[in-house]
Amino acid sequence: MKLGVFAVLFSDVPFEEALDRIVDLRLEAVEIGTGCWPGDAHCNPDVLLSNAPRRKAFRQAIDRRGLVISALSCHGNPLHPSARVSKRDHAVFEKTLRLAAQLEVGTVVTFSGCPGASAGAREPAWIVAPWPPEFAAMLEWQWRERVMPYWKQAARLAKNAGVRVGIEMHPNFIAYNPETMLRLRDIAPETIGCNFDPSHMFWQGIDPVAAIRALDGAIVHCHAKDCRIDDRNSAVNGVLDAKSYTREQERSWIFRTVGWGHDTLVWKDIVSSLRLAGYDHVLSIEHEDSLMAPAEGLRKAVEFLRGIVIEKPRGQAYWA
């Protein structure tokens, strides 16, 4: 298992400078945004797909530093009820698949998307309770009329490109926990997998280890990000919290640098469980800690994870 970083953290510096900083931290992998919410500061699919020399130079910049690309990421909402938004985000996804094939990158990370509640909806609707009964009916409409048709088509595109899709489970999207993730994956289990982010499990009250076991064999990429639950605030208001992330003292939870939300034993169990579930790719550090500067948060995450990441055993064990 390798240790890497989601390079959106370095969007304010040129690509090769970002790569040099990643190498200075002795990381081995890089995840690169290609548009939608991560942005495309370092990797514009339109430019790279239309210019073979620039695409070659892009790949060589990574290769000569001894890095691997863990994934290309284009977190968007291709199910948005606004045709303008859904077409835009799908176009980025499709281009990212094509670019991944050109760059020989095996995984594209994105969200499942969230449609509206009906054919005439103007905004997405995340439905998490079956009552009043019209909400249960709306949820089934979403899956039948929007989710299943879109992801059948998207999975065919990914399969034709020879790329797996890593869906990041995230509230406000149709796949947000193992149950909904597996329902989505059933559409095309050989192509659709999971981008596992423990931070989104923590704040929903999900045990990441139990989630990893439920997703055995389905995890194709993994983010390393932590979350701290504020017991006093969550005891009063629960964990569903729409306040700004910058109102840290008032929130029920906030994202933290790895190791600042949960201790070493928790993360050792997560990494070990990933190995038991067949995952031996990259832990991609994602920084969203509002209490730490990005450089500090990344450095602390690297230091914390350095002694936790484990390699796949090779050869015969000495006790065999």
N, C-alpha and C positions, 0 to 999 in steps of 0.2 A: 504494500500500500504506500502510495506517494503522498507527500504534503505539497499543496499548491495554494493558489490564491485567485479569487475572482478579481480580474485586473481593472474592473470599473473603479476600484479604489484609487487607481492612478490616472483617472481620466483627465486630470489637469496638467499632465506632462506628456511629452511625445512618446510614441510607442516604444522606441528602442531604449529610451531612458527608463521607462517603466520596467522593461525586461531586465535592465541592469540592476535596478533596485531589487527585483525579485531574486535575481541570482545572488546579490549581496547577502540576502537573508538565507541563502542555501536552500531555497525551495526548488522543487523539481518539476512543477507543473503550473500551467496558467489556464484559466477559464476566461474567455474573451466575449464581451458583449457585441452584438451585431445590430442592435436597434431596439425599438420599443422602450420599455422602462430602463434597461441597463444603458441605453444609448449606444452609439457606434463610434465613440471617440478614437478608438484604435483600429476598428475593423468595419469599413463601409462595404457591404456586399456588392453594391452597384459598381464601385470602383474596382474591386478585386476580381469580380466575375468578368468584367469587360476588358481587363488588362492583364494578360498572362505574365509579363515581366514583373509587374508590381506584385502580383500574387506569389510569384516565385521568390521575390525579395522578402516578402512578408514571412513566408515559411522559413526561409533561410535564416532570418534574424532570430527566430525561435530555436531552430535546430543547432546553430553554431554556439548557442549558449547552453546546450545540453538540456533544454526544457522540452516537455511534451505539452500538447494542447489537450486538456482534460475534456473540454466541451466548448461549443459555441452557444451563447445564450441570447435569447430574444424574448424575454418575458413580456407577453402582451395579452390581449383579449380578443381572439379571432371570433368569439361568439357574441361580441357586443351587439345589441340591437340596432345601433347606428351603423348603417351600411358603410359610411365613411370610415369609421373606426375599425370595423371588422375586416374590411377589404385591405386597409392599410396594414393592420397587424398580420393578417394572413400572408400578404405579399412579402413582408419581412421574414416570416417563418419559411415560406417557400424558397426565397433566395438564400436563407441560411442553410437549408437542407442542401441546396445545390453547391454552395460554397464549402460546406463540410465535406461533401463528396470530393470536390476538387483538391481540398487540403488534406484529405485522408484522415479526417476527424470522425470518430465513430458515434459521437453523441451530440444531440442538440437539446438544450434545456429550455423549457418554456412553462407557462401556466396552462391549465385546462381550459380557461376561459369561463365566463359566466354570461348566459343569455338573459334577455328580459323574461317577464312572467307570462307574456302572451305575444301573439303575432303583431299587435299594435304597440308594443312597449317601446319606450324611448331610452330607458336606462336599464342596466343590469339589475337583477333581483336575486340576492342570495337567500335561499329559503332553508331554514334549519329547524322548523317545527311543523308538525302535520295538522295543526288546528289553529284557527278555524279551518274547516275541511277544504275550502278553496285553495289553501296553500299546498296541501298534499297533491291536489289535482294539478296545480301550476308546476310543481316540481316534476311530476311525471311527464307533463307536456314538454318541459325543458329537455329532459333526457330523450324523449321519443322524437321530438321535432327538430331539435337543434344540436344536442350533444352527439347523439349516435350518428346522424348523417354527416356532421362535420368531421368527426374523428375517424370514421371509416375512410373518408376521402383523404384526410391528412395522413393516416397510417399507410395508405397506398403510395402516396408521394414519398414518404420516408423510406418505405421498403424499396421502392425503385431507385432511390438514391443510395441505398445500402447504409442507412443511418438509423440509429435508435433515437427515440424521443424520450427524454427524461422529464416527466411532469412533476413540477414542484407543488406538493400539497400545501395549500395556502387558503386560509379563510377569505371569504368574499369571492371564491371561485368554486366551481362545481365539484372539483376534487380537492378536499381539504383534510381528509383523514384516511387511514388505511382502507376502510370499508368503501368509501367513494373512489379512492384510487384504484382499488382492485376491480370495481365495477367498470371504470373507464378502461382499464387494461384488458378486460375480457374482450373488448372490441377487436384487439389485435395483439395478443400476448407476446408474440415474437418481436414486435416493433415498439410497442408502447411500454415504457417502464417508469420508474419513479426516481426523481431527484430528491433525495432524502435530506431534509433540513430539520435537525432536532429542535431548533428554537421554536418552530411553529407547532411542534408537538407539546413542548413544555407548557406553553401558556394556555393551551386548550385542556390541560389536565391529562394528557396522554403520556404514558410511560414510553419513552423512545425505544427502550429495549423490547417491550412487548410489541410495539409498532414494527420494529425491524423483523421480529419473528413472524408477524402476520404477513409481512412483505417478502418473505424468504424467496430469493431467486428473482425478485422483481426490481431490485434497486440497481440502477445503471450509473448513477452519479450521486455525489454526496457533498452537501455544504457543511462547513464547520462554523456554526454560529450558536451563541448561547442566549439565554433568557433568564431574567431574574423576576420572580414573583414577589410582589410586595404583599406580605401576609395581612397587614393591617388594612390596606385599601381593598384587597380582593375579598376579605372577610365581610366587608360592607357592601361592595358593589359587584362581586363576582369577577370573572376574567374577561367578559365581553366589554371592551373599553375603547370608545371611539375618540377619546381625547387626544390631542396632539402628542406626538412622541417627545416633544420638548418639555412637556409638563411632567417631568419625571417624578416629582414628589407626590403628585396627585394620582398617578396612574396605578392600575392594578399590576402591571408588569411592564418591563422595558427590555429591549434587546441589549445584550452585553457581549463583550469580548469573551471568547472561549476561556473558561476557567473562572470567570467572574460572576457567573450565574449558578454554576454547579461545580462540585469539587472533582478532584482527580479520579476518585473511584467511579463516579457516575460516567465520566468520559471514557475510562478504561472499559467499563461494561459496554458502552455504546460501540467503541471500536472493536472489541472482541465479538460482539453480537453481529456487527457488519461482516466480519470474517466468517463467522459460522453460517451466515446467510448467503455466502458465496461472493461477497463483494471484495474485490482486491484491486481497486482502481485508485482514485484520488480523493483525499479530503481537501476540499477547496474552501479555504478560509474566506468568509464573507463578513466584512466589517459594517455594522450598522449601530454601533455603540455610541449613543449621543453624549456619553460622559467622557469619552476618550478621543483624542485626536487620532486620525486614521493611522499615521505612522506608529504611534505608541500602541494603539490597539492591535495592529498587525504584529508588531514585534512581540508583544506579550502573548498573543495567540500562538505564534511560532514557538516561543520558548516553552509554553505550556504543553503543546501537542508533540514536541520533539521526542519526548520520552514515552509517548503513549502510542504513536503509530507503530504498527507491527507489520513485519514482512511475512509473506506466505512461506511456510516451511518448505525446504527443498531436500530431496533425498529421504533416506530412511531414518526414523528416529532412533536414538541410541538404545532405547529400551525394547525395540521391536525384536 
